[in-house]
Amino acid sequence: MIGFTLTEAQMTAQKKAREFAEKHMKPYARELDRMPSPHFDWKIVDRFASAGYSSFFIPKEYGGGGVDYLTVAIVCEEMAAVCAGICGVLGATMLAANCLKAGGTDEQKKKYLSLLAEKKGKLGALAITEPAAGSDLGGVNTIAHKDNDSYVISGIKTFISNAGIADLYIVLATTDPVKKYAGLDFFIVPADTPGLSAGKIEDKMGMRASQTGDVILNNVRVPAENLVGKPGTGFLVAMQALDLSRPMMSVDALGIARAAYETALEYTRKRVQFGKPLFKNQAVAFALADMATTIDAARLLTWRACCLLDSGMEFTKEASMAKLFSSEAAVEICSKAMHLMGAAGYTRDFPVEKYFRDAKAMTILEGTSEIQRRIIAQEL
Amino acid sequence: MVFREIGKRIQLAREEKGLTQEELAVKLGCTQSALSNYELGKRRLYLNLLNEIAQVLGKPLDYFMESPAEGEEDRASGLLIDPQLKEILISAADLPPKERQLVLDFINWRKSQK
Protein backbone atom coordinates (compact mmCIF):
# COMPACT_ATOMS: atom_id res chain seq x y z
CA MET A 1 0.00 0.00 0.00
CA ILE A 2 2.83 2.39 0.75
CA GLY A 3 4.42 3.52 -2.45
CA PHE A 4 5.36 6.84 -3.90
CA THR A 5 5.86 5.94 -7.50
CA LEU A 6 3.28 6.29 -10.20
CA THR A 7 2.62 3.54 -12.70
CA GLU A 8 3.62 4.10 -16.29
CA ALA A 9 -0.02 4.66 -17.23
CA GLN A 10 -0.39 7.27 -14.48
CA MET A 11 2.76 9.07 -15.63
CA THR A 12 1.48 9.09 -19.20
CA ALA A 13 -1.86 10.47 -17.98
CA GLN A 14 -0.02 13.19 -16.07
CA LYS A 15 2.05 14.20 -19.08
CA LYS A 16 -0.98 14.20 -21.35
CA ALA A 17 -2.99 16.29 -18.88
CA ARG A 18 -0.17 18.80 -18.53
CA GLU A 19 -0.01 19.20 -22.31
CA PHE A 20 -3.79 19.49 -22.54
CA ALA A 21 -3.92 22.15 -19.83
CA GLU A 22 -1.13 24.11 -21.46
CA LYS A 23 -2.65 23.98 -24.92
CA HIS A 24 -6.40 23.93 -24.34
CA MET A 25 -6.91 25.69 -21.00
CA LYS A 26 -4.14 28.20 -20.42
CA PRO A 27 -4.85 30.37 -23.50
CA TYR A 28 -8.45 30.95 -22.33
CA ALA A 29 -8.16 30.90 -18.53
CA ARG A 30 -7.39 34.60 -18.18
CA GLU A 31 -10.06 35.73 -20.59
CA LEU A 32 -12.78 33.60 -18.95
CA ASP A 33 -11.77 34.86 -15.53
CA ARG A 34 -12.16 38.47 -16.66
CA MET A 35 -15.64 38.23 -18.18
CA PRO A 36 -17.55 41.16 -16.67
CA SER A 37 -20.62 39.04 -15.96
CA PRO A 38 -21.20 35.29 -15.63
CA HIS A 39 -20.59 33.68 -18.98
CA PHE A 40 -20.17 30.05 -19.90
CA ASP A 41 -17.86 29.08 -22.73
CA TRP A 42 -19.25 25.96 -24.42
CA LYS A 43 -15.91 25.30 -26.05
CA ILE A 44 -14.75 24.03 -22.63
CA VAL A 45 -17.06 21.04 -23.07
CA ASP A 46 -15.89 20.42 -26.65
CA ARG A 47 -12.24 20.54 -25.65
CA PHE A 48 -12.73 18.18 -22.71
CA ALA A 49 -14.76 15.84 -24.91
CA SER A 50 -12.31 15.71 -27.79
CA ALA A 51 -9.49 14.79 -25.38
CA GLY A 52 -11.66 12.16 -23.67
CA TYR A 53 -11.73 14.02 -20.34
CA SER A 54 -15.47 14.50 -20.13
CA SER A 55 -15.87 10.81 -19.33
CA PHE A 56 -12.48 9.47 -18.26
CA PHE A 57 -13.75 9.08 -14.66
CA ILE A 58 -16.77 6.98 -15.68
CA PRO A 59 -16.36 3.18 -15.51
CA LYS A 60 -15.44 1.46 -18.78
CA GLU A 61 -18.57 -0.69 -18.75
CA TYR A 62 -20.61 2.49 -19.22
CA GLY A 63 -18.45 3.84 -21.98
CA GLY A 64 -16.06 5.94 -19.92
CA GLY A 65 -12.29 5.85 -19.53
CA GLY A 66 -12.50 3.80 -16.33
CA VAL A 67 -9.37 5.21 -14.68
CA ASP A 68 -8.81 4.91 -10.94
CA TYR A 69 -9.28 7.80 -8.50
CA LEU A 70 -5.54 8.38 -8.19
CA THR A 71 -5.28 8.94 -11.93
CA VAL A 72 -8.25 11.32 -11.80
CA ALA A 73 -6.42 13.21 -9.05
CA ILE A 74 -3.17 13.37 -11.01
CA VAL A 75 -4.97 14.65 -14.11
CA CYS A 76 -7.07 17.21 -12.18
CA GLU A 77 -4.01 18.60 -10.39
CA GLU A 78 -2.53 19.50 -13.77
CA MET A 79 -5.80 21.10 -14.89
CA ALA A 80 -6.42 23.00 -11.65
CA ALA A 81 -2.86 24.33 -11.75
CA VAL A 82 -3.88 26.14 -14.94
CA CYS A 83 -7.52 27.02 -14.18
CA ALA A 84 -9.53 25.62 -11.29
CA GLY A 85 -12.63 27.25 -12.73
CA ILE A 86 -12.49 25.31 -15.99
CA CYS A 87 -11.60 22.17 -14.04
CA GLY A 88 -14.67 22.80 -11.85
CA VAL A 89 -16.98 22.21 -14.84
CA LEU A 90 -15.63 18.67 -14.92
CA GLY A 91 -15.73 18.35 -11.12
CA ALA A 92 -19.45 19.10 -10.99
CA THR A 93 -20.15 16.38 -13.54
CA MET A 94 -17.97 14.00 -11.53
CA LEU A 95 -20.04 14.77 -8.43
CA ALA A 96 -23.26 13.85 -10.23
CA ALA A 97 -21.64 10.67 -11.55
CA ASN A 98 -20.44 9.79 -8.05
CA CYS A 99 -24.00 10.07 -6.79
CA LEU A 100 -25.18 7.59 -9.42
CA LYS A 101 -22.20 5.31 -8.71
CA ALA A 102 -22.97 5.36 -4.98
CA GLY A 103 -26.71 4.90 -5.04
CA GLY A 104 -27.97 4.06 -8.51
CA THR A 105 -29.44 0.74 -9.57
CA ASP A 106 -27.69 -1.21 -12.35
CA GLU A 107 -30.27 0.04 -14.86
CA GLN A 108 -29.83 3.65 -13.76
CA LYS A 109 -26.06 3.44 -14.00
CA LYS A 110 -26.29 1.85 -17.40
CA LYS A 111 -28.67 4.46 -18.73
CA TYR A 112 -27.36 7.65 -17.15
CA LEU A 113 -23.64 7.06 -16.67
CA SER A 114 -23.59 6.02 -20.32
CA LEU A 115 -25.36 9.26 -21.15
CA LEU A 116 -22.73 11.29 -19.27
CA ALA A 117 -20.03 9.31 -21.09
CA GLU A 118 -21.31 10.22 -24.55
CA LYS A 119 -18.53 11.17 -26.94
CA LYS A 120 -19.66 14.71 -27.67
CA GLY A 121 -19.43 15.60 -24.00
CA LYS A 122 -22.24 15.92 -21.47
CA LEU A 123 -22.44 17.85 -18.24
CA GLY A 124 -24.01 16.72 -15.00
CA ALA A 125 -25.05 18.62 -11.88
CA LEU A 126 -25.77 17.50 -8.36
CA ALA A 127 -28.48 19.66 -6.81
CA ILE A 128 -28.41 19.39 -3.03
CA THR A 129 -28.09 22.87 -1.51
CA GLU A 130 -31.19 25.00 -0.87
CA PRO A 131 -31.75 28.41 0.66
CA ALA A 132 -32.53 26.64 3.98
CA ALA A 133 -30.41 23.51 3.61
CA GLY A 134 -26.67 23.57 3.15
CA SER A 135 -24.52 21.50 5.45
CA ASP A 136 -27.68 20.40 7.29
CA LEU A 137 -29.72 18.27 4.93
CA GLY A 138 -32.52 18.05 7.50
CA GLY A 139 -33.69 21.38 6.10
CA VAL A 140 -34.40 20.19 2.54
CA ASN A 141 -37.70 21.75 1.41
CA THR A 142 -37.86 20.50 -2.17
CA ILE A 143 -40.82 18.14 -2.19
CA ALA A 144 -41.36 15.08 -4.35
CA HIS A 145 -44.97 13.85 -4.39
CA LYS A 146 -45.70 10.35 -5.58
CA ASP A 147 -48.41 10.44 -8.22
CA ASN A 148 -49.19 6.98 -9.61
CA ASP A 149 -46.10 5.92 -11.56
CA SER A 150 -44.29 9.20 -11.26
CA TYR A 151 -42.97 11.79 -8.86
CA VAL A 152 -43.79 15.48 -9.10
CA ILE A 153 -40.96 17.63 -7.73
CA SER A 154 -41.11 21.29 -6.66
CA GLY A 155 -38.54 23.46 -4.96
CA ILE A 156 -35.54 25.72 -5.39
CA LYS A 157 -31.91 24.62 -5.36
CA THR A 158 -29.15 27.16 -4.95
CA PHE A 159 -25.37 27.45 -5.56
CA ILE A 160 -25.54 24.53 -7.97
CA SER A 161 -22.45 24.04 -10.12
CA ASN A 162 -23.32 23.63 -13.81
CA ALA A 163 -26.81 25.10 -13.21
CA GLY A 164 -28.43 25.94 -16.52
CA ILE A 165 -25.82 24.11 -18.59
CA ALA A 166 -26.04 20.51 -17.33
CA ASP A 167 -27.65 17.82 -19.46
CA LEU A 168 -28.58 15.82 -16.39
CA TYR A 169 -29.54 16.94 -12.86
CA ILE A 170 -29.52 14.70 -9.82
CA VAL A 171 -31.85 16.43 -7.39
CA LEU A 172 -32.24 15.82 -3.66
CA ALA A 173 -35.83 16.10 -2.45
CA THR A 174 -37.97 14.94 0.42
CA THR A 175 -40.79 12.51 -0.20
CA ASP A 176 -41.99 12.92 3.39
CA PRO A 177 -40.87 15.96 5.41
CA VAL A 178 -41.94 14.32 8.67
CA LYS A 179 -39.34 11.60 8.20
CA LYS A 180 -36.56 14.20 7.91
CA TYR A 181 -33.34 12.39 6.83
CA ALA A 182 -35.21 9.14 6.20
CA GLY A 183 -37.52 10.91 3.78
CA LEU A 184 -34.75 12.14 1.48
CA ASP A 185 -34.22 10.78 -2.00
CA PHE A 186 -32.32 11.68 -5.12
CA PHE A 187 -34.15 11.96 -8.43
CA ILE A 188 -32.67 11.84 -11.90
CA VAL A 189 -34.01 14.80 -13.88
CA PRO A 190 -32.93 15.24 -17.51
CA ALA A 191 -32.42 18.93 -18.30
CA ASP A 192 -35.22 19.02 -20.87
CA THR A 193 -37.89 17.89 -18.38
CA PRO A 194 -40.74 20.45 -18.38
CA GLY A 195 -40.78 22.60 -15.25
CA LEU A 196 -37.01 22.57 -14.70
CA SER A 197 -35.24 25.86 -15.30
CA ALA A 198 -32.18 27.80 -14.23
CA GLY A 199 -32.68 30.77 -11.96
CA LYS A 200 -30.18 33.40 -10.92
CA ILE A 201 -26.61 32.75 -12.05
CA GLU A 202 -24.12 33.82 -9.38
CA ASP A 203 -21.50 36.48 -10.04
CA LYS A 204 -18.69 34.79 -8.10
CA MET A 205 -15.42 36.17 -6.76
CA GLY A 206 -13.44 33.31 -8.28
CA MET A 207 -13.96 30.10 -10.26
CA ARG A 208 -15.43 32.37 -12.91
CA ALA A 209 -15.08 29.95 -15.80
CA SER A 210 -17.55 27.61 -14.13
CA GLN A 211 -21.23 28.42 -13.86
CA THR A 212 -23.03 28.32 -10.52
CA GLY A 213 -26.63 29.25 -9.86
CA ASP A 214 -30.18 28.39 -8.86
CA VAL A 215 -32.13 25.48 -10.26
CA ILE A 216 -35.90 25.90 -10.10
CA LEU A 217 -38.20 22.90 -10.12
CA ASN A 218 -41.82 23.73 -10.76
CA ASN A 219 -43.99 20.59 -10.78
CA VAL A 220 -41.29 18.61 -12.55
CA ARG A 221 -42.68 15.18 -13.34
CA VAL A 222 -40.29 12.21 -13.61
CA PRO A 223 -41.09 8.50 -13.81
CA ALA A 224 -40.94 6.67 -10.46
CA GLU A 225 -37.95 4.68 -11.72
CA ASN A 226 -35.93 7.93 -11.69
CA LEU A 227 -35.72 7.74 -7.90
CA VAL A 228 -32.04 6.88 -7.34
CA GLY A 229 -31.74 3.40 -5.79
CA LYS A 230 -34.23 2.53 -3.09
CA PRO A 231 -36.61 4.98 -1.38
CA GLY A 232 -35.28 6.63 1.78
CA THR A 233 -31.61 6.37 0.82
CA GLY A 234 -30.97 9.98 -0.20
CA PHE A 235 -29.11 10.98 2.93
CA LEU A 236 -26.64 8.09 2.82
CA VAL A 237 -26.10 8.48 -0.91
CA ALA A 238 -25.47 12.22 -0.48
CA MET A 239 -22.88 11.58 2.19
CA GLN A 240 -21.14 8.94 0.11
CA ALA A 241 -21.16 11.05 -3.08
CA LEU A 242 -19.69 14.03 -1.20
CA ASP A 243 -17.08 11.83 0.48
CA LEU A 244 -16.09 10.40 -2.91
CA SER A 245 -15.67 13.89 -4.30
CA ARG A 246 -13.59 15.24 -1.45
CA PRO A 247 -10.20 14.03 -2.71
CA MET A 248 -11.04 15.78 -5.99
CA MET A 249 -11.69 19.10 -4.22
CA SER A 250 -8.43 18.56 -2.40
CA VAL A 251 -6.58 18.09 -5.65
CA ASP A 252 -8.08 21.26 -7.14
CA ALA A 253 -6.79 23.19 -4.12
CA LEU A 254 -3.43 21.49 -4.50
CA GLY A 255 -3.21 22.52 -8.15
CA ILE A 256 -3.98 26.15 -7.32
CA ALA A 257 -1.41 26.18 -4.49
CA ARG A 258 1.23 24.72 -6.79
CA ALA A 259 0.55 27.32 -9.48
CA ALA A 260 0.81 30.18 -6.98
CA TYR A 261 4.04 28.79 -5.56
CA GLU A 262 5.58 28.29 -9.01
CA THR A 263 4.68 31.84 -10.04
CA ALA A 264 6.26 33.28 -6.87
CA LEU A 265 9.37 31.10 -7.24
CA GLU A 266 9.98 32.23 -10.79
CA TYR A 267 9.34 35.87 -9.95
CA THR A 268 11.60 35.99 -6.90
CA ARG A 269 14.43 34.34 -8.83
CA LYS A 270 14.25 37.02 -11.51
CA ARG A 271 13.44 40.15 -9.53
CA VAL A 272 16.60 41.94 -8.42
CA GLN A 273 16.64 44.27 -5.40
CA PHE A 274 19.68 45.56 -3.52
CA GLY A 275 21.93 43.95 -6.13
CA LYS A 276 20.65 40.35 -5.91
CA PRO A 277 17.55 38.31 -6.76
CA LEU A 278 14.89 38.33 -4.04
CA PHE A 279 15.28 34.57 -3.73
CA LYS A 280 18.83 35.04 -2.46
CA ASN A 281 17.37 36.45 0.77
CA GLN A 282 16.75 33.70 3.30
CA ALA A 283 13.48 35.28 4.42
CA VAL A 284 12.17 34.82 0.87
CA ALA A 285 13.77 31.45 0.18
CA PHE A 286 12.55 29.98 3.47
CA ALA A 287 9.01 31.12 2.79
CA LEU A 288 9.18 29.29 -0.54
CA ALA A 289 10.70 26.25 1.16
CA ASP A 290 7.73 26.17 3.53
CA MET A 291 5.33 26.48 0.63
CA ALA A 292 6.98 23.61 -1.25
CA THR A 293 6.84 21.42 1.87
CA THR A 294 3.17 22.20 2.50
CA ILE A 295 2.29 21.44 -1.13
CA ASP A 296 4.05 18.09 -0.89
CA ALA A 297 2.19 17.27 2.33
CA ALA A 298 -1.11 18.19 0.69
CA ARG A 299 -0.30 15.94 -2.27
CA LEU A 300 0.59 13.01 -0.02
CA LEU A 301 -2.66 13.37 1.96
CA THR A 302 -4.63 13.57 -1.28
CA TRP A 303 -2.94 10.60 -2.88
CA ARG A 304 -3.41 8.55 0.29
CA ALA A 305 -7.15 9.27 0.26
CA CYS A 306 -7.29 8.24 -3.42
CA CYS A 307 -5.30 5.04 -2.80
CA LEU A 308 -7.65 4.07 0.05
CA LEU A 309 -10.61 4.73 -2.22
CA ASP A 310 -9.11 2.72 -5.07
CA SER A 311 -8.41 -0.24 -2.81
CA GLY A 312 -11.94 -0.21 -1.38
CA MET A 313 -10.81 0.67 2.13
CA GLU A 314 -12.28 3.15 4.63
CA PHE A 315 -11.48 6.63 3.39
CA THR A 316 -13.94 9.10 4.93
CA LYS A 317 -11.65 10.61 7.53
CA GLU A 318 -8.63 10.66 5.25
CA ALA A 319 -10.60 12.32 2.45
CA SER A 320 -11.75 15.04 4.84
CA MET A 321 -8.22 15.51 6.18
CA ALA A 322 -6.93 15.93 2.62
CA LYS A 323 -9.63 18.43 1.68
CA LEU A 324 -9.25 20.42 4.89
CA PHE A 325 -5.46 20.60 4.69
CA SER A 326 -5.15 21.31 0.96
CA SER A 327 -7.84 23.97 0.79
CA GLU A 328 -6.60 25.87 3.85
CA ALA A 329 -3.03 25.53 2.54
CA ALA A 330 -4.06 26.85 -0.87
CA VAL A 331 -5.48 30.07 0.59
CA GLU A 332 -2.40 30.57 2.74
CA ILE A 333 0.05 29.79 -0.05
CA CYS A 334 -1.70 32.14 -2.48
CA SER A 335 -1.58 34.88 0.14
CA LYS A 336 2.11 34.24 0.80
CA ALA A 337 2.93 34.08 -2.91
CA MET A 338 1.20 37.42 -3.44
CA HIS A 339 3.12 38.93 -0.56
CA LEU A 340 6.49 37.68 -1.85
CA MET A 341 5.78 39.29 -5.20
CA GLY A 342 4.92 42.61 -3.60
CA ALA A 343 2.90 45.08 -5.60
CA ALA A 344 3.32 42.96 -8.75
CA GLY A 345 1.48 40.07 -7.09
CA TYR A 346 -1.41 42.37 -6.26
CA THR A 347 -1.90 43.39 -9.89
CA ARG A 348 -3.64 41.58 -12.69
CA ASP A 349 -0.38 41.36 -14.63
CA PHE A 350 0.23 38.14 -12.73
CA PRO A 351 -2.21 35.28 -12.19
CA VAL A 352 -1.66 35.03 -8.41
CA GLU A 353 -4.64 37.25 -7.63
CA LYS A 354 -6.81 34.86 -9.68
CA TYR A 355 -5.40 31.84 -7.84
CA PHE A 356 -6.15 33.61 -4.57
CA ARG A 357 -9.79 34.17 -5.54
CA ASP A 358 -10.18 30.61 -6.81
CA ALA A 359 -8.50 29.13 -3.72
CA LYS A 360 -11.01 30.66 -1.30
CA ALA A 361 -13.80 28.65 -2.91
CA MET A 362 -12.00 25.44 -1.97
CA THR A 363 -12.42 26.03 1.76
CA ILE A 364 -16.16 26.53 1.26
CA LEU A 365 -17.43 24.19 -1.48
CA GLU A 366 -18.65 20.67 -0.81
CA GLY A 367 -18.30 21.00 2.95
CA THR A 368 -16.57 23.95 4.62
CA SER A 369 -13.39 23.47 6.64
CA GLU A 370 -15.55 23.35 9.77
CA ILE A 371 -17.63 20.51 8.33
CA GLN A 372 -14.42 18.62 7.48
CA ARG A 373 -13.20 19.08 11.05
CA ARG A 374 -16.52 17.79 12.31
CA ILE A 375 -16.26 14.67 10.14
CA ILE A 376 -12.69 14.07 11.30
CA ALA A 377 -13.55 14.69 14.95
CA GLN A 378 -16.41 12.20 14.81
CA GLU A 379 -13.97 9.45 13.93
CA LEU A 380 -11.43 10.28 16.63
CA MET B 1 -26.09 13.34 14.13
CA VAL B 2 -27.73 10.93 11.75
CA PHE B 3 -24.97 8.33 11.84
CA ARG B 4 -25.31 8.06 15.60
CA GLU B 5 -29.04 7.40 15.27
CA ILE B 6 -28.43 4.78 12.60
CA GLY B 7 -25.82 3.20 14.88
CA LYS B 8 -28.25 3.03 17.80
CA ARG B 9 -30.78 1.27 15.61
CA ILE B 10 -28.19 -1.24 14.44
CA GLN B 11 -27.41 -2.03 18.06
CA LEU B 12 -31.12 -2.35 18.87
CA ALA B 13 -31.81 -4.67 15.95
CA ARG B 14 -28.68 -6.72 16.68
CA GLU B 15 -29.67 -7.22 20.31
CA GLU B 16 -33.21 -8.07 19.26
CA LYS B 17 -31.72 -10.81 17.10
CA GLY B 18 -29.64 -12.01 20.05
CA LEU B 19 -26.31 -11.42 18.32
CA THR B 20 -23.12 -10.13 19.91
CA GLN B 21 -21.05 -7.50 18.09
CA GLU B 22 -18.53 -10.20 17.30
CA GLU B 23 -21.14 -12.52 15.79
CA LEU B 24 -22.62 -9.82 13.59
CA ALA B 25 -19.17 -8.62 12.56
CA VAL B 26 -18.30 -12.14 11.34
CA LYS B 27 -21.49 -12.28 9.28
CA LEU B 28 -20.66 -8.91 7.73
CA GLY B 29 -17.02 -9.69 7.17
CA CYS B 30 -15.77 -6.73 9.20
CA THR B 31 -13.94 -6.51 12.51
CA GLN B 32 -15.74 -6.21 15.85
CA SER B 33 -14.11 -2.82 16.45
CA ALA B 34 -15.35 -1.54 13.08
CA LEU B 35 -18.89 -2.63 13.94
CA SER B 36 -18.57 -1.02 17.35
CA ASN B 37 -17.60 2.24 15.64
CA TYR B 38 -20.60 2.01 13.32
CA GLU B 39 -22.92 1.48 16.28
CA LEU B 40 -21.39 4.47 18.06
CA GLY B 41 -21.74 6.58 14.93
CA LYS B 42 -17.97 7.10 14.91
CA ARG B 43 -17.59 5.75 11.44
CA ARG B 44 -19.68 6.61 8.40
CA LEU B 45 -21.37 3.68 6.88
CA TYR B 46 -22.57 3.63 3.35
CA LEU B 47 -25.59 2.21 1.64
CA ASN B 48 -24.06 -1.12 0.59
CA LEU B 49 -23.08 -2.05 4.12
CA LEU B 50 -26.36 -0.86 5.62
CA ASN B 51 -28.21 -2.98 3.05
CA GLU B 52 -26.18 -5.98 4.16
CA ILE B 53 -26.82 -5.25 7.85
CA ALA B 54 -30.55 -4.87 7.15
CA GLN B 55 -30.58 -8.23 5.40
CA VAL B 56 -28.68 -10.06 8.14
CA LEU B 57 -30.82 -8.54 10.88
CA GLY B 58 -34.06 -9.05 8.95
CA LYS B 59 -35.17 -5.42 8.99
CA PRO B 60 -36.26 -3.13 6.17
CA LEU B 61 -33.80 -0.40 5.25
CA ASP B 62 -36.11 2.38 6.53
CA TYR B 63 -35.93 0.94 10.02
CA PHE B 64 -32.38 2.23 10.35
CA MET B 65 -33.02 5.59 8.73
CA GLU B 66 -36.07 6.61 10.71
CA SER B 67 -35.45 9.18 13.38
CA PRO B 68 -36.72 8.33 16.87
CA ALA B 69 -40.32 9.21 17.63
CA GLU B 70 -40.82 12.94 17.54
CA GLY B 71 -43.28 15.13 19.41
CA GLU B 72 -46.52 16.25 17.74
CA GLU B 73 -45.12 19.74 17.35
CA ASP B 74 -42.07 18.55 15.38
CA ARG B 75 -44.38 16.50 13.23
CA ALA B 76 -46.62 19.47 12.56
CA SER B 77 -43.76 21.80 11.65
CA GLY B 78 -42.37 19.14 9.30
CA LEU B 79 -45.74 18.76 7.61
CA LEU B 80 -46.04 22.49 7.00
CA ILE B 81 -43.28 22.29 4.40
CA ASP B 82 -45.97 20.85 2.15
CA PRO B 83 -47.68 23.84 0.47
CA GLN B 84 -51.04 22.07 0.23
CA LEU B 85 -51.15 21.18 3.92
CA LYS B 86 -50.12 24.70 4.75
CA GLU B 87 -53.01 26.05 2.68
CA ILE B 88 -55.46 23.71 4.44
CA LEU B 89 -54.26 24.93 7.84
CA ILE B 90 -54.39 28.61 6.92
CA SER B 91 -57.86 28.23 5.41
CA ALA B 92 -59.11 26.32 8.44
CA ALA B 93 -57.79 29.03 10.73
CA ASP B 94 -60.17 31.52 9.08
CA LEU B 95 -63.20 29.44 10.11
CA PRO B 96 -65.02 29.70 13.45
CA PRO B 97 -64.25 26.79 15.83
CA LYS B 98 -67.54 25.01 15.13
CA GLU B 99 -66.88 24.88 11.41
CA ARG B 100 -63.32 23.78 11.98
CA GLN B 101 -64.78 20.81 13.83
CA LEU B 102 -66.88 20.03 10.75
CA VAL B 103 -63.71 20.02 8.61
CA LEU B 104 -62.02 17.70 11.09
CA ASP B 105 -65.07 15.41 11.10
CA PHE B 106 -64.96 15.33 7.32
CA ILE B 107 -61.26 14.40 7.32
CA ASN B 108 -61.87 11.63 9.84
CA TRP B 109 -64.83 10.37 7.82
CA ARG B 110 -62.67 10.32 4.63
CA LYS B 111 -59.95 8.39 6.47
CA SER B 112 -62.49 5.87 7.80
CA GLN B 113 -63.70 5.22 4.24
CA LYS B 114 -60.27 3.92 3.18
Chai-1 contact restraints between the chains, C-beta under 6 A:
chainA,res_idxA,chainB,res_idxB,connection_type,confidence,min_distance_angstrom,max_distance_angstrom,comment,restraint_id
A,G103,B,L47,contact,1.0,0.0,6.0,A-B,restraint_1
A,N141,B,I81,contact,1.0,0.0,6.0,A-B,restraint_2
A,P177,B,G78,contact,1.0,0.0,6.0,A-B,restraint_3
A,P177,B,I81,contact,1.0,0.0,6.0,A-B,restraint_4
A,V178,B,R75,contact,1.0,0.0,6.0,A-B,restraint_5
A,V178,B,G78,contact,1.0,0.0,6.0,A-B,restraint_6
A,V178,B,L79,contact,1.0,0.0,6.0,A-B,restraint_7
A,K180,B,S67,contact,1.0,0.0,6.0,A-B,restraint_8
A,Y181,B,V2,contact,1.0,0.0,6.0,A-B,restraint_9
A,A182,B,M65,contact,1.0,0.0,6.0,A-B,restraint_10
A,A182,B,E66,contact,1.0,0.0,6.0,A-B,restraint_11
A,G232,B,D62,contact,1.0,0.0,6.0,A-B,restraint_12
A,G232,B,M65,contact,1.0,0.0,6.0,A-B,restraint_13
A,T233,B,L47,contact,1.0,0.0,6.0,A-B,restraint_14
A,L236,B,L47,contact,1.0,0.0,6.0,A-B,restraint_15
A,Q240,B,Y46,contact,1.0,0.0,6.0,A-B,restraint_16
A,T316,B,R44,contact,1.0,0.0,6.0,A-B,restraint_17
A,E379,B,K42,contact,1.0,0.0,6.0,A-B,restraint_18
